[in-house]
Amino acid sequence: MARGLWNKFQVKRSDGTDRRGEKHYRCDYFVLDLTHDPVARQAAAQYCIATANVDLARDLAIIIQHHVSENETLPDAAFHR
């Protein structure tokens, strides 16, 4: 049964900036399952292409590639930065 968007996860920032008065207090986060969800991998690959953070793009691409199935097609640009 599909539920749509709901509070399935509780995200806590390891740097503490999600505390009251800090930059990320009450920020919205969206968790993706890169292991089991091919659509999540597509979204993450597009993020790799769009982000200015080359180190983040490289690290995320490594995780994505680890989970790609043989019949899955992802944009090459996500993996060549």
VEXSETI-922837 format. One record per atom (N, C-alpha, C, O, CB): atom name; residue in three letters; x, y, z. Coordinates in steps of 0.2 Angstrom, whole numbers, plus 5000, padded with zeros to 4 digits. Each point is the difference from the previous one (the first is absolute). Glycine has a CB too. Layout:
+------+------+------+-------+------+
| name | resn | east | north |   up |
+------+------+------+-------+------+
|   CA |  Ala |    X |     Y |    Z |
...
+------+------+------+-------+------+
//
This chain:
+------+------+------+-------+------+
| name | resn | east | north |   up |
+------+------+------+-------+------+
|    N |  Met | 5004 |  4994 | 5000 |
|   CA |  Met | 4996 |  5006 | 5000 |
|    C |  Met | 5004 |  5006 | 5000 |
|    O |  Met | 5005 |  5001 | 5005 |
|   CB |  Met | 4986 |  4993 | 5001 |
|    N |  Ala | 5009 |  5010 | 4989 |
|   CA |  Ala | 5004 |  5007 | 5000 |
|    C |  Ala | 4997 |  5005 | 5004 |
|    O |  Ala | 4994 |  5000 | 5001 |
|   CB |  Ala | 5008 |  4997 | 4987 |
|    N |  Arg | 5002 |  5006 | 5016 |
|   CA |  Arg | 4998 |  5005 | 5005 |
|    C |  Arg | 5002 |  5007 | 4998 |
|    O |  Arg | 4997 |  5005 | 5003 |
|   CB |  Arg | 5005 |  4987 | 5005 |
|    N |  Gly | 5002 |  5010 | 4987 |
|   CA |  Gly | 5002 |  5006 | 4998 |
|    C |  Gly | 5006 |  5003 | 5005 |
|    O |  Gly | 5003 |  4996 | 5003 |
|   CB |  Gly | 4985 |  5006 | 4993 |
|    N |  Leu | 5012 |  5004 | 5005 |
|   CA |  Leu | 5005 |  5003 | 5004 |
|    C |  Leu | 4998 |  5000 | 5007 |
|    O |  Leu | 4994 |  5002 | 5002 |
|   CB |  Leu | 5010 |  5005 | 4989 |
|    N |  Trp | 5000 |  4990 | 5014 |
|   CA |  Trp | 4998 |  5000 | 5007 |
|    C |  Trp | 5007 |  5000 | 5004 |
|    O |  Trp | 5005 |  4999 | 4997 |
|   CB |  Trp | 4984 |  4995 | 5001 |
|    N |  Asn | 5010 |  5007 | 5008 |
|   CA |  Asn | 5006 |  5001 | 5005 |
|    C |  Asn | 5003 |  4993 | 5002 |
|    O |  Asn | 4999 |  4997 | 5005 |
|   CB |  Asn | 4997 |  5014 | 4999 |
|    N |  Lys | 5007 |  4985 | 4991 |
|   CA |  Lys | 5003 |  4994 | 5001 |
|    C |  Lys | 5006 |  5000 | 5003 |
|    O |  Lys | 5002 |  4995 | 5004 |
|   CB |  Lys | 4992 |  5001 | 4986 |
|    N |  Phe | 5010 |  5009 | 5009 |
|   CA |  Phe | 5007 |  5001 | 5003 |
|    C |  Phe | 5001 |  5006 | 5005 |
|    O |  Phe | 4996 |  5005 | 4998 |
|   CB |  Phe | 5008 |  4989 | 4992 |
|    N |  Gln | 5000 |  5005 | 5014 |
|   CA |  Gln | 5002 |  5006 | 5004 |
|    C |  Gln | 5007 |  5002 | 4999 |
|    O |  Gln | 5004 |  4996 | 5001 |
|   CB |  Gln | 4988 |  5001 | 5008 |
|    N |  Val | 5009 |  5009 | 4988 |
|   CA |  Val | 5007 |  5002 | 4998 |
|    C |  Val | 5003 |  5004 | 5005 |
|    O |  Val | 4997 |  5005 | 5002 |
|   CB |  Val | 5000 |  4994 | 4986 |
|    N |  Lys | 5009 |  5000 | 5014 |
|   CA |  Lys | 5003 |  5004 | 5005 |
|    C |  Lys | 5007 |  5001 | 4997 |
|    O |  Lys | 5004 |  4995 | 4998 |
|   CB |  Lys | 4990 |  5000 | 5012 |
|    N |  Arg | 5008 |  5011 | 4990 |
|   CA |  Arg | 5007 |  5002 | 4997 |
|    C |  Arg | 5005 |  4999 | 5005 |
|    O |  Arg | 5000 |  5001 | 5006 |
|   CB |  Arg | 4995 |  5008 | 4987 |
|    N |  Ser | 5010 |  4988 | 5004 |
|   CA |  Ser | 5006 |  4998 | 5005 |
|    C |  Ser | 5004 |  5006 | 5002 |
|    O |  Ser | 5004 |  5000 | 5005 |
|   CB |  Ser | 4997 |  4989 | 4989 |
|    N |  Asp | 4998 |  5017 | 5002 |
|   CA |  Asp | 5004 |  5006 | 5002 |
|    C |  Asp | 4996 |  5004 | 5005 |
|    O |  Asp | 5003 |  5006 | 5002 |
|   CB |  Asp | 5003 |  4994 | 4987 |
|    N |  Gly | 4988 |  4998 | 5013 |
|   CA |  Gly | 4996 |  5004 | 5005 |
|    C |  Gly | 4997 |  5006 | 4997 |
|    O |  Gly | 4997 |  5004 | 5004 |
|   CB |  Gly | 5011 |  4992 | 5004 |
|    N |  Thr | 4992 |  5006 | 4986 |
|   CA |  Thr | 4997 |  5006 | 4997 |
|    C |  Thr | 4993 |  4999 | 4999 |
|    O |  Thr | 4996 |  5005 | 4997 |
|   CB |  Thr | 5014 |  4998 | 4998 |
|    N |  Asp | 4987 |  4992 | 5008 |
|   CA |  Asp | 4992 |  4999 | 4999 |
|    C |  Asp | 4997 |  5002 | 5007 |
|    O |  Asp | 4994 |  5000 | 5001 |
|   CB |  Asp | 5007 |  4991 | 4991 |
|    N |  Arg | 5003 |  5011 | 5013 |
|   CA |  Arg | 4997 |  5003 | 5006 |
|    C |  Arg | 4997 |  5007 | 4999 |
|    O |  Arg | 5002 |  5003 | 4996 |
|   CB |  Arg | 5007 |  4990 | 5011 |
|    N |  Arg | 4986 |  5008 | 4998 |
|   CA |  Arg | 4997 |  5007 | 5000 |
|    C |  Arg | 5005 |  5005 | 4999 |
|    O |  Arg | 5005 |  5000 | 5004 |
|   CB |  Arg | 4986 |  4995 | 5003 |
|    N |  Gly | 5008 |  5010 | 4989 |
|   CA |  Gly | 5004 |  5006 | 4999 |
|    C |  Gly | 5006 |  4999 | 4995 |
|    O |  Gly | 5003 |  5005 | 4998 |
|   CB |  Gly | 4994 |  4998 | 5014 |
|    N |  Glu | 5004 |  4991 | 4986 |
|   CA |  Glu | 5005 |  4998 | 4995 |
|    C |  Glu | 4997 |  5000 | 4993 |
|    O |  Glu | 4994 |  5000 | 4999 |
|   CB |  Glu | 5012 |  4993 | 5010 |
|    N |  Lys | 4999 |  5007 | 4986 |
|   CA |  Lys | 4998 |  5001 | 4993 |
|    C |  Lys | 4995 |  4995 | 4998 |
|    O |  Lys | 4996 |  5002 | 4996 |
|   CB |  Lys | 5016 |  5002 | 5002 |
|    N |  His | 4989 |  4990 | 5004 |
|   CA |  His | 4995 |  4994 | 4997 |
|    C |  His | 4995 |  4998 | 5005 |
|    O |  His | 4997 |  4995 | 4999 |
|   CB |  His | 5013 |  5001 | 4995 |
|    N |  Tyr | 4988 |  5009 | 5011 |
|   CA |  Tyr | 4994 |  4998 | 5004 |
|    C |  Tyr | 4994 |  5000 | 4996 |
|    O |  Tyr | 4999 |  5005 | 4996 |
|   CB |  Tyr | 5007 |  5001 | 5014 |
|    N |  Arg | 4990 |  4989 | 4991 |
|   CA |  Arg | 4994 |  4999 | 4996 |
|    C |  Arg | 5000 |  4999 | 4992 |
|    O |  Arg | 4996 |  5001 | 4997 |
|   CB |  Arg | 4999 |  5005 | 5013 |
|    N |  Cys | 5011 |  4992 | 4988 |
|   CA |  Cys | 5001 |  4999 | 4993 |
|    C |  Cys | 4996 |  4993 | 4998 |
|    O |  Cys | 5000 |  4996 | 5004 |
|   CB |  Cys | 5012 |  5010 | 4996 |
|    N |  Asp | 4986 |  4994 | 4994 |
|   CA |  Asp | 4997 |  4994 | 4997 |
|    C |  Asp | 5005 |  4996 | 4997 |
|    O |  Asp | 5004 |  5002 | 4996 |
|   CB |  Asp | 4985 |  5004 | 5002 |
|    N |  Tyr | 5011 |  4987 | 5003 |
|   CA |  Tyr | 5004 |  4996 | 4997 |
|    C |  Tyr | 4996 |  4994 | 4996 |
|    O |  Tyr | 4995 |  4998 | 5003 |
|   CB |  Tyr | 5014 |  5005 | 5006 |
|    N |  Phe | 4994 |  4994 | 4986 |
|   CA |  Phe | 4997 |  4995 | 4996 |
|    C |  Phe | 5005 |  4994 | 5000 |
|    O |  Phe | 5005 |  5001 | 4997 |
|   CB |  Phe | 4987 |  5007 | 4996 |
|    N |  Val | 5006 |  4986 | 5010 |
|   CA |  Val | 5005 |  4995 | 5000 |
|    C |  Val | 4999 |  4995 | 4994 |
|    O |  Val | 4994 |  4999 | 4998 |
|   CB |  Val | 5006 |  5002 | 5014 |
|    N |  Leu | 5005 |  4997 | 4984 |
|   CA |  Leu | 4999 |  4996 | 4994 |
|    C |  Leu | 5004 |  4993 | 5002 |
|    O |  Leu | 5005 |  5000 | 5003 |
|   CB |  Leu | 4995 |  5010 | 4989 |
|    N |  Asp | 4997 |  4985 | 5006 |
|   CA |  Asp | 5002 |  4993 | 5001 |
|    C |  Asp | 5004 |  4998 | 4993 |
|    O |  Asp | 4997 |  4998 | 4995 |
|   CB |  Asp | 4994 |  4999 | 5013 |
|    N |  Leu | 5016 |  5004 | 4992 |
|   CA |  Leu | 5004 |  4999 | 4994 |
|    C |  Leu | 5001 |  4993 | 4999 |
|    O |  Leu | 5002 |  4998 | 4995 |
|   CB |  Leu | 5003 |  5013 | 5007 |
|    N |  Thr | 4994 |  4985 | 5003 |
|   CA |  Thr | 5001 |  4993 | 5000 |
|    C |  Thr | 4994 |  4996 | 4996 |
|    O |  Thr | 5002 |  4996 | 4996 |
|   CB |  Thr | 5004 |  5005 | 5015 |
|    N |  His | 4988 |  5001 | 4990 |
|   CA |  His | 4995 |  4996 | 4998 |
|    C |  His | 4995 |  5004 | 4994 |
|    O |  His | 4997 |  4997 | 4997 |
|   CB |  His | 5003 |  4997 | 5014 |
|    N |  Asp | 5001 |  5012 | 4989 |
|   CA |  Asp | 4996 |  5004 | 4996 |
|    C |  Asp | 5003 |  5003 | 4994 |
|    O |  Asp | 5004 |  5005 | 5000 |
|   CB |  Asp | 4990 |  4998 | 5010 |
|    N |  Pro | 5005 |  4995 | 4984 |
|   CA |  Pro | 5003 |  5002 | 4994 |
|    C |  Pro | 4998 |  5007 | 4998 |
|    O |  Pro | 5004 |  5004 | 4997 |
|   CB |  Pro | 4996 |  4985 | 4999 |
|    N |  Val | 4994 |  5014 | 5006 |
|   CA |  Val | 4999 |  5007 | 4999 |
|    C |  Val | 5004 |  5004 | 5005 |
|    O |  Val | 5002 |  5006 | 4998 |
|   CB |  Val | 4986 |  4991 | 4998 |
|    N |  Ala | 5013 |  5001 | 5010 |
|   CA |  Ala | 5005 |  5004 | 5004 |
|    C |  Ala | 5007 |  5000 | 4997 |
|    O |  Ala | 5003 |  5005 | 5001 |
|   CB |  Ala | 4990 |  4991 | 5009 |
|    N |  Arg | 5009 |  4999 | 4987 |
|   CA |  Arg | 5007 |  5000 | 4997 |
|    C |  Arg | 5000 |  5005 | 4994 |
|    O |  Arg | 5005 |  5004 | 4999 |
|   CB |  Arg | 4997 |  4984 | 5004 |
|    N |  Gln | 4992 |  5012 | 4993 |
|   CA |  Gln | 5000 |  5005 | 4995 |
|    C |  Gln | 5000 |  5007 | 5003 |
|    O |  Gln | 5003 |  5005 | 4997 |
|   CB |  Gln | 4990 |  4987 | 4996 |
|    N |  Ala | 5003 |  5010 | 5012 |
|   CA |  Ala | 5000 |  5006 | 5003 |
|    C |  Ala | 5007 |  5002 | 5003 |
|    O |  Ala | 5002 |  5006 | 4999 |
|   CB |  Ala | 4986 |  4993 | 5004 |
|    N |  Ala | 5015 |  4996 | 5000 |
|   CA |  Ala | 5007 |  5002 | 5003 |
|    C |  Ala | 5005 |  5001 | 4994 |
|    O |  Ala | 5004 |  5004 | 5001 |
|   CB |  Ala | 4993 |  4989 | 5009 |
|    N |  Ala | 5002 |  5003 | 4984 |
|   CA |  Ala | 5005 |  5002 | 4995 |
|    C |  Ala | 4999 |  5007 | 4997 |
|    O |  Ala | 5005 |  5003 | 4998 |
|   CB |  Ala | 4994 |  4984 | 4999 |
|    N |  Gln | 4995 |  5015 | 5003 |
|   CA |  Gln | 4998 |  5007 | 4997 |
|    C |  Gln | 5003 |  5005 | 5005 |
|    O |  Gln | 5003 |  5005 | 4998 |
|   CB |  Gln | 4987 |  4991 | 4996 |
|    N |  Tyr | 5010 |  5002 | 5013 |
|   CA |  Tyr | 5003 |  5005 | 5005 |
|    C |  Tyr | 5008 |  5000 | 4999 |
|    O |  Tyr | 5003 |  5005 | 5000 |
|   CB |  Tyr | 4988 |  4992 | 5008 |
|    N |  Cys | 5012 |  4997 | 4990 |
|   CA |  Cys | 5007 |  5000 | 4998 |
|    C |  Cys | 5002 |  5005 | 4995 |
|    O |  Cys | 5005 |  5003 | 5000 |
|   CB |  Cys | 4995 |  4985 | 5004 |
|    N |  Ile | 4995 |  5012 | 4991 |
|   CA |  Ile | 5002 |  5005 | 4994 |
|    C |  Ile | 4999 |  5007 | 5002 |
|    O |  Ile | 5004 |  5004 | 4998 |
|   CB |  Ile | 4992 |  4987 | 4994 |
|    N |  Ala | 4999 |  5010 | 5012 |
|   CA |  Ala | 4998 |  5007 | 5002 |
|    C |  Ala | 5004 |  5004 | 5005 |
|    O |  Ala | 5001 |  5006 | 5000 |
|   CB |  Ala | 4988 |  4990 | 4997 |
|    N |  Thr | 5014 |  5000 | 5008 |
|   CA |  Thr | 5003 |  5003 | 5005 |
|    C |  Thr | 5007 |  5003 | 4998 |
|    O |  Thr | 5003 |  4997 | 4996 |
|   CB |  Thr | 4991 |  4995 | 5012 |
|    N |  Ala | 5007 |  5013 | 4996 |
|   CA |  Ala | 5007 |  5004 | 4999 |
|    C |  Ala | 5005 |  4996 | 5004 |
|    O |  Ala | 5006 |  5001 | 4999 |
|   CB |  Ala | 4989 |  5010 | 4998 |
|    N |  Asn | 5003 |  4985 | 5008 |
|   CA |  Asn | 5005 |  4997 | 5004 |
|    C |  Asn | 5002 |  4993 | 4997 |
|    O |  Asn | 4997 |  4995 | 5000 |
|   CB |  Asn | 4997 |  5010 | 5010 |
|    N |  Val | 5012 |  4996 | 4987 |
|   CA |  Val | 5003 |  4994 | 4996 |
|    C |  Val | 5002 |  4994 | 5004 |
|    O |  Val | 4999 |  4995 | 4998 |
|   CB |  Val | 5005 |  5014 | 4994 |
|    N |  Asp | 4998 |  4992 | 5014 |
|   CA |  Asp | 5002 |  4995 | 5005 |
|    C |  Asp | 4993 |  4996 | 5002 |
|    O |  Asp | 5000 |  4994 | 5000 |
|   CB |  Asp | 5010 |  5013 | 5004 |
|    N |  Leu | 4985 |  4997 | 4997 |
|   CA |  Leu | 4993 |  4997 | 5002 |
|    C |  Leu | 4998 |  4996 | 4994 |
|    O |  Leu | 4998 |  4994 | 5001 |
|   CB |  Leu | 4999 |  5015 | 5007 |
|    N |  Ala | 5003 |  4993 | 4986 |
|   CA |  Ala | 4998 |  4997 | 4994 |
|    C |  Ala | 5004 |  4994 | 4999 |
|    O |  Ala | 4997 |  4994 | 4998 |
|   CB |  Ala | 5000 |  5017 | 4997 |
|    N |  Arg | 5009 |  4989 | 5006 |
|   CA |  Arg | 5005 |  4994 | 4999 |
|    C |  Arg | 4998 |  4994 | 5005 |
|    O |  Arg | 4999 |  4995 | 4998 |
|   CB |  Arg | 5010 |  5012 | 4998 |
|    N |  Asp | 4990 |  4995 | 5011 |
|   CA |  Asp | 4998 |  4996 | 5005 |
|    C |  Asp | 4993 |  4996 | 4999 |
|    O |  Asp | 5000 |  4994 | 5001 |
|   CB |  Asp | 5008 |  5013 | 5007 |
|    N |  Leu | 4988 |  4997 | 4990 |
|   CA |  Leu | 4993 |  4998 | 4999 |
|    C |  Leu | 5000 |  4995 | 4993 |
|    O |  Leu | 4996 |  4995 | 5001 |
|   CB |  Leu | 4999 |  5016 | 5005 |
|    N |  Ala | 5009 |  4991 | 4989 |
|   CA |  Ala | 5000 |  4996 | 4994 |
|    C |  Ala | 5003 |  4993 | 5002 |
|    O |  Ala | 4997 |  4995 | 4997 |
|   CB |  Ala | 5004 |  5015 | 4996 |
|    N |  Ile | 5003 |  4990 | 5011 |
|   CA |  Ile | 5003 |  4993 | 5002 |
|    C |  Ile | 4995 |  4996 | 5004 |
|    O |  Ile | 4999 |  4994 | 4998 |
|   CB |  Ile | 5012 |  5011 | 5003 |
|    N |  Ile | 4985 |  4998 | 5003 |
|   CA |  Ile | 4995 |  4996 | 5003 |
|    C |  Ile | 4994 |  4998 | 4995 |
|    O |  Ile | 4998 |  4994 | 5001 |
|   CB |  Ile | 5004 |  5012 | 5010 |
|    N |  Ile | 4996 |  4998 | 4985 |
|   CA |  Ile | 4995 |  4999 | 4995 |
|    C |  Ile | 5003 |  4994 | 4996 |
|    O |  Ile | 4996 |  4995 | 4999 |
|   CB |  Ile | 5000 |  5017 | 5000 |
|    N |  Gln | 5010 |  4988 | 4998 |
|   CA |  Gln | 5003 |  4995 | 4996 |
|    C |  Gln | 5000 |  4993 | 5003 |
|    O |  Gln | 4999 |  4995 | 4997 |
|   CB |  Gln | 5008 |  5014 | 4998 |
|    N |  His | 4994 |  4991 | 5012 |
|   CA |  His | 5000 |  4994 | 5004 |
|    C |  His | 4993 |  4996 | 4999 |
|    O |  His | 5000 |  4994 | 5001 |
|   CB |  His | 5009 |  5011 | 5007 |
|    N |  His | 4986 |  4999 | 4991 |
|   CA |  His | 4993 |  4997 | 5001 |
|    C |  His | 4997 |  4999 | 4993 |
|    O |  His | 4994 |  4998 | 5000 |
|   CB |  His | 5005 |  5007 | 5011 |
|    N |  Val | 5004 |  4998 | 4984 |
|   CA |  Val | 4996 |  5000 | 4993 |
|    C |  Val | 4999 |  4992 | 4998 |
|    O |  Val | 5005 |  4996 | 5000 |
|   CB |  Val | 5000 |  5016 | 4997 |
|    N |  Ser | 4989 |  4987 | 5000 |
|   CA |  Ser | 4999 |  4993 | 4997 |
|    C |  Ser | 5002 |  5000 | 4993 |
|    O |  Ser | 5001 |  5006 | 4997 |
|   CB |  Ser | 4990 |  4992 | 5011 |
|    N |  Glu | 5010 |  4996 | 4989 |
|   CA |  Glu | 5002 |  5000 | 4993 |
|    C |  Glu | 4996 |  5003 | 4995 |
|    O |  Glu | 5002 |  5001 | 4995 |
|   CB |  Glu | 5004 |  4989 | 5009 |
|    N |  Asn | 4987 |  5010 | 4997 |
|   CA |  Asn | 4995 |  5003 | 4996 |
|    C |  Asn | 4999 |  5007 | 5001 |
|    O |  Asn | 4995 |  5002 | 4997 |
|   CB |  Asn | 5000 |  4986 | 5002 |
|    N |  Glu | 5008 |  5015 | 5005 |
|   CA |  Glu | 4999 |  5007 | 5002 |
|    C |  Glu | 5005 |  5005 | 4996 |
|    O |  Glu | 5006 |  4998 | 4999 |
|   CB |  Glu | 4990 |  4998 | 5013 |
|    N |  Thr | 5001 |  5009 | 4986 |
|   CA |  Thr | 5004 |  5005 | 4996 |
|    C |  Thr | 5000 |  5007 | 5004 |
|    O |  Thr | 4994 |  5003 | 5001 |
|   CB |  Thr | 5003 |  4991 | 4988 |
|    N |  Leu | 5009 |  5008 | 5012 |
|   CA |  Leu | 5000 |  5007 | 5004 |
|    C |  Leu | 5005 |  5004 | 4996 |
|    O |  Leu | 5004 |  4998 | 4996 |
|   CB |  Leu | 4995 |  4997 | 5015 |
|    N |  Pro | 5000 |  5012 | 4989 |
|   CA |  Pro | 5004 |  5004 | 4996 |
|    C |  Pro | 5007 |  5000 | 5001 |
|    O |  Pro | 5002 |  5001 | 5006 |
|   CB |  Pro | 4988 |  5007 | 4994 |
|    N |  Asp | 5014 |  4991 | 4995 |
|   CA |  Asp | 5007 |  5000 | 5001 |
|    C |  Asp | 5003 |  5006 | 5003 |
|    O |  Asp | 5005 |  5000 | 5004 |
|   CB |  Asp | 4996 |  4993 | 4986 |
|    N |  Ala | 4996 |  5013 | 5009 |
|   CA |  Ala | 5003 |  5006 | 5003 |
|    C |  Ala | 5000 |  5000 | 5007 |
|    O |  Ala | 5004 |  5003 | 5003 |
|   CB |  Ala | 4991 |  5003 | 4987 |
|    N |  Ala | 5001 |  4990 | 5013 |
|   CA |  Ala | 5000 |  4999 | 5008 |
|    C |  Ala | 5007 |  4997 | 5002 |
|    O |  Ala | 5002 |  5001 | 5006 |
|   CB |  Ala | 4985 |  4998 | 4994 |
|    N |  Phe | 5016 |  4997 | 4996 |
|   CA |  Phe | 5006 |  4997 | 5002 |
|    C |  Phe | 5006 |  5002 | 4997 |
|    O |  Phe | 5006 |  4997 | 5002 |
|   CB |  Phe | 4987 |  4993 | 4999 |
|    N |  His | 5007 |  5016 | 4996 |
|   CA |  His | 5006 |  5002 | 4997 |
|    C |  His | 5001 |  5008 | 5001 |
|    O |  His | 4999 |  5004 | 4996 |
|   CB |  His | 5000 |  4987 | 4995 |
|    N |  Arg | 5003 |  5010 | 5015 |
|   CA |  Arg | 5001 |  5007 | 5002 |
|    C |  Arg | 5007 |  5002 | 5002 |
|    O |  Arg | 5002 |  5006 | 5001 |
|   CB |  Arg | 4987 |  4994 | 5003 |
+------+------+------+-------+------+
//
